[in-house]
Amino acid sequence: MVNPAHESCAHCGHHHELQVEGLAVRYREVDALRDVSFSTSCGACVALIGPNGAGKSTLLKAIAGLLPVAAGRILWRGTKVARWSREIAYLPQRENVDWQFPITVRGVVRMGRFPQAGWWRPFSRTDESAIDRAIGMMGLADLENRQISQLSGGQQQRVFLARALAQEAHVLLLDEPFTGLDRTSKAALAGTLKHLTEEGRLVIASHHDMDTVKDIYDEVLLLHRRAVAFGPVAEVFTAAKLDETFGPPDGKEAA
Amino acid sequence: MIDWLMEPFQHPFNQRAILAALLIGCTNGYASAFVVLRKSALKVGSLSHALLPGIAVAILVFGLHDWSAFLGSLFAALLIGLGSLAVSRGSRLDQDSALAILYTAAFSGGIILLRRIGVTQEMEEWLFGNIMGLRDGDLWTNFWISFGALGILTALHRPLLMTLFDAEVAATLGVPVRALNYLLLAVLIVVLISSLQAVGCMLALGLLVTPAATIYLLTDSTHAMFWGGALLGGLAAAFAVLAGWWLNIEQGPSIVLVLGAVFALAFLFSPKYGLIARVRRPRDRQA
C-alpha cells in the first residue's frame, strides 16, 4: 500500500490518521489518564498543554507504546499501535538522558536504524546514507563526531530529532522539547518542527510556554487527566478553556 | 635478581594462578564496562556479598565441593536479587534499600553459619580469595564462563548499549529492554561468581568495576571501555599475582590494589579527564 522507502507522508496520496479513543492509563492504583479521545493526522503540529501531573508525558509514552493501556485504544493508520513501531519516534525530556554517556552524535543517530539493521547486521550503505541525511537535515554535520557531553541544549534536541529522522518515523512524540533552551535555539527548533510537519510528519509535543503556542502549533490538546478540549489553536487555546484546564488564575490551582 | 623474578613461573600452581588471573581479569574487565555504564556498582556489590550465605548453606547441605559452592552462590544471588524486587514492589521501599536489608541480613547469617560448621579456614578464602589454590578443573570452569559471558555480551552489544543509554527510547525502537536487563544481570552474576576464587566475595566488586572505570577516565569510546577494560583487568590481575609472589603478600587483595593504583594514576594524570588537567583548564574547552 505504502512505499516503504518514502521518507514522509507528503509523498503519498492519502492522509495518515492517529486516533486515540477513550484512552485510560493507570499507574499502580492511580488513574493517570482516563477517557482521552482525540484524532489528528500527518502534517499537524499538536501541543499538549496542561498543569504538572496532568498526564502529558504519560500520554506521549502511551502513544509510543511504553505504557500498558488500561482502557480504550490508540490507532495509527487504522491499526492498533503495538508495543513499538518504526513509524513512531519518542523523544524523551533532555534532562532524563545521561549526557555523560560516552557516545558520539553519530552514534546516537545511528541507534535510529536499529529497526532496519537489527541486532547483528552491520549497518548497510542505505543505513549510513539515511544517517547522513538525518544529520545533514538537522545541521549537525560539523558535530557528528563530537561527544554528546559537549553539546548545547539546542544541539541535544537536534540530535534526538536526527535519530527520529534516521528511523524514518512519521509521528514524532516530543516531551518538553523547548524547556531549557535559549531564545535562539527555541526559534530554530520552532522552525524545524514547522518544516518537519510541512513535509508531512505528525508532531505532538508537550509544551509549557503559553506565549509561544500560537506561533508554533496548529492544534492544541488541553489535558488534565482527561482531554479538556482538542482542536485548532484558534478555537481551543482560549482563556476560558485554559481556566478550565488549569483552574482560575487567582484561585487555587488544580493539583 | 633474574631468578627471583622468574621464580613464580616455575611452579605449576603459580602458572595456573597466572593463567586464571588473566582469564578472570579479562572477563571481569570486559563486563565492568557494563557495570560502569549502567551505574549499578552498588547493586552488583550487594549481590557479591549475597554470595556468601549461599556458599555456606550449600556447604552445610551438600558438603564441600566445587559445584556446591558455585550452585549455592548462584542460587543466593538469584534469591536476594528477586527478593529485593519483590520487597520493593510489595511495599513503599525502593529496591536499593530492600537489597541492602536483604544482603546484610543474609551475609550475617552466612558468617555465623560458616563459623558454626567449622570451616573458618575456608571462610577466609571465600571472603578474600585464594587464587593459588586453583586446580585444573577450576581453570576450565573459568574458561567456559569467560567464553560464554564474552560471547553473549559481544553478540548483544548493539541492543545492550541502546538499553544502557536510554531504555525507553530503546524500547520504542523494538529492543526487548526488560529481557536484556535480566540477561545482563544474570551474566554479571556468573562473572562475579567466577572471580570468587581469585578475590573472594568481599573484593569481587573491585575487579568488576575498576578496569572499565579507569578506561572511562581516559577515553570517550565505548569500544575502548570494553576491550581496554578487558586488557587492563587481565594484565593487572596477572601482574598482581606475580607481585604477590615476589613481595609475599596475598594475591586477592594484591589484584584489587594494583587496579586501584592504576585507577589513581588515571584519575590524576588522564590528559582529558584527569584532576591535574582539570585544574589547569578552569573552563571546559573542547578537546
Interface residues (C-beta under 8 A of the other chain):
Chain A: K61 A64 G65 L66 R83 W84 R86 I88 A89 Y90 L91 P92 N96 V97 D98 F101 P102 I103 T104 V108 M111 G112 F114 P115 A117 W119 W120 R146 Q147 Q150 R163 Q167
Chain B: L37 A155 L156 R158 P159 L161 M162 L164 F165 D166 E168 V169 A170 A171 T172 L173 G174 V175 Y216 T219 D220 S221 T222 M225 Q286
